[in-house]
Amino acid sequence: MIQKYKILLISHDLVITGASLSLFNIAKLLQDKYEISVLSYGDEEYKNLNINVDILQKNFNIKTYVKQLKNFDLVIINTVIAARFTDICRRYEIPHIWLIREATNIPNYYCANEVKPISLPKNINKNENIYVTSEYAKDFVDDTYNQNVGVLHNFIADELKEFHQQSYINKEKLTFSIVG
């Protein structure tokens, strides 16, 4: 039997909105081909998938997770709020990708971080596996922190087909709404 590639997704929360929704969709997409696990402060919707979720305590000791992180082929770290894990992955040479979904508001998230604060500019400058979710964010991160940033657009599933099957849809008028 061929061993599946093991991927750990780390997120500050798993409420199905914004960045967490995008990560949830990535998990759903990857779970057929890879062994997926999640490390976060909450398990909300992920319990509906067949995915292992490990819940972090608010004042956890990150060193206790180093051994666990080394068991994965790849660690995907979601948002700047989970930035502590980029330091650990880099220090212990654990393959990782950091998905930064913020841009000009990075300093605000740093100040509001509920885990021990770290220097985001230090993290961003040294991290070689950074992806942001828009060209706008790339321009900001390139100019402010690092020239080696890729773009990976948010992954939010298109549910328009599901709505077209509803009989209450007026097919002659289409209204777009952007929320978030």
Rosetta blueprint (number, residue, H / E / L):
1 M L
2 I L
3 Q L
4 K L
5 Y L
6 K E
7 I E
8 L E
9 L E
10 I E
11 S E
12 H L
13 D L
14 L L
15 V L
16 I L
17 T L
18 G H
19 A H
20 S H
21 L H
22 S H
23 L H
24 F H
25 N H
26 I H
27 A H
28 K H
29 L H
30 L H
31 Q L
32 D L
33 K L
34 Y L
35 E E
36 I E
37 S E
38 V E
39 L E
40 S E
41 Y L
42 G L
43 D L
44 E H
45 E H
46 Y H
47 K H
48 N H
49 L L
50 N L
51 I L
52 N E
53 V E
54 D E
55 I E
56 L L
57 Q L
58 K L
59 N L
60 F L
61 N L
62 I H
63 K H
64 T H
65 Y H
66 V H
67 K H
68 Q H
69 L H
70 K H
71 N L
72 F L
73 D L
74 L E
75 V E
76 I E
77 I E
78 N E
79 T L
80 V H
81 I H
82 A H
83 A L
84 R H
85 F H
86 T H
87 D H
88 I H
89 C H
90 R H
91 R H
92 Y L
93 E L
94 I L
95 P L
96 H E
97 I E
98 W E
99 L E
100 I E
101 R L
102 E L
103 A L
104 T L
105 N L
106 I H
107 P H
108 N H
109 Y H
110 Y H
111 C H
112 A H
113 N L
114 E L
115 V L
116 K L
117 P L
118 I L
119 S L
120 L H
121 P H
122 K H
123 N H
124 I H
125 N H
126 K H
127 N L
128 E L
129 N L
130 I E
131 Y E
132 V E
133 T L
134 S L
135 E H
136 Y H
137 A H
138 K H
139 D H
140 F H
141 V H
142 D H
143 D H
144 T H
145 Y L
146 N L
147 Q L
148 N L
149 V E
150 G E
151 V E
152 L L
153 H L
154 N L
155 F L
156 I L
157 A L
158 D L
159 E L
160 L H
161 K H
162 E H
163 F H
164 H H
165 Q L
166 Q L
167 S L
168 Y L
169 I L
170 N L
171 K L
172 E L
173 K L
174 L L
175 T L
176 F L
177 S L
178 I L
179 V L
180 G L
